[in-house]
């Protein structure tokens, strides 16, 4: 009887030591996939802070897993790692959603700026074509035509950026074109005023 | 309990104790600290600002992680803890240095780029004032558009994007400055400088010999000098051709011609839009020689005309070079000059008079 009891006790202890704690492999895979999805959604660009937090949580979880791996079978506890993995997954998903929202916002802004830039360019071309030509203004107007050529080229680059989904680049490009064209219109007006004097 | 059972129990308890406590503990605290350092590197965007160094560090980190994991699976009696601790210490040191470097690089980029953007904006604004040819102006504007985008990215904190845009803008700016410098090379050519000086001296000597008025125009310094009997009587500020540094080769090049000319005709208020005008006898015979040579050698296009109607006239005083090659004086100055000028008066135009 006593022999049997001792044997059972030993077996229980061994089972306890070996069987209780198991690595959260599935949760780890899930968190990694969520982070990859966020990165694919350009969260590192459009929701940089949220992405960063998710990335840190995943790294912390992986470190915790390795730490627990180093403990004895009896004392391993992956609970903290599981919490971190769950947090990482949630944060990565939030980053992905936020990135999509922010990206759409920038895209919409770029669309508005594109229309304004194109309008500004047409206005500048019309203004330039109607400016009186003479010895005093010919050189100025010729130079301003060079400005508009450059603006047209930059507008084309910004359109390409928009088509490729680089909305931040496109937005900044359209804005620069609009300002350049508005500047040309002002200079044409000044040249016209000089001519009148 | 029999002795045998007692012995077994003791052995079992001892074994359990060994298994729980372990002879060789992994350096888990240092491992966690290294994780924090790695997170700090992520926070500082080290991967972006120091990509090569970060990649090296990250590779070593991953190698260490595998080794740590293997050691964790090894029996505590056989773990190489000392080696792990040494490697951890080295990686921790490296990681901290890298994090500091990333912060410094980012801060330096921010400060340097602020200065660089400002400098290049000023440089391009200056270039824009003097680049009247369409192609040069277009190049200047292209660079300005890039800088405008760079400034927007700088304000958004995207310093790496700024770096690439500014590299392009800087290259364009340098190219434009080189182009301007090439236009000025003639002004450092000793032979050309001597020629200009000789023309000036001959004109002044003629004025002295003939007790007559003569005009000398210094293009670089934008002034016209009236000599009477060899003495300087008056200096007038002058506006010149929009391509003033060059010598005139053909019609439409925007350059004021260089050489020894004479007043061919005087035009009063009713005969000119430019207040008063003194028509010069450009092109001279030597201008024709240069023009024909240019066409033969191909640096003047086949369909080009030599041009004409180069005058000294009014409506100047704008403080910039706007004419197609004429010399424009302020109306008040032109009134005074027109009164004393005569048909046949020498008008000598040089690039620059250098002592």
Interface residues (C-beta under 8 A of the other chain):
Chain A: X2 X3 X6 X10 X13 X17 X52 X55 X56 X59 X60 X62 X63 X66 X67 X69 X70 X71 X72 X73 X74 X75 X135 X136 X137 X138 X139 X140 X142 X143 X144 X145 X146 X147 X149 X150 X151 X153 X154 X168 X169 X172 X173 X175 X176 X177 X179 X180 X194
Chain B: X1 X5 X8 X9 X12 X16 X19 X20 X21 X22 X25 X26 X28 X31 X32 X34 X35 X38 X39 X42 X43 X65 X68 X69 X71 X72 X73 X76 X131 X132 X133 X134 X135 X136 X137 X138 X139 X140 X141 X142 X144 X145 X148 X149 X152 X153 X156 X158 X161 X242 X254 X315 X318 X321 X322 X323 X324 X326
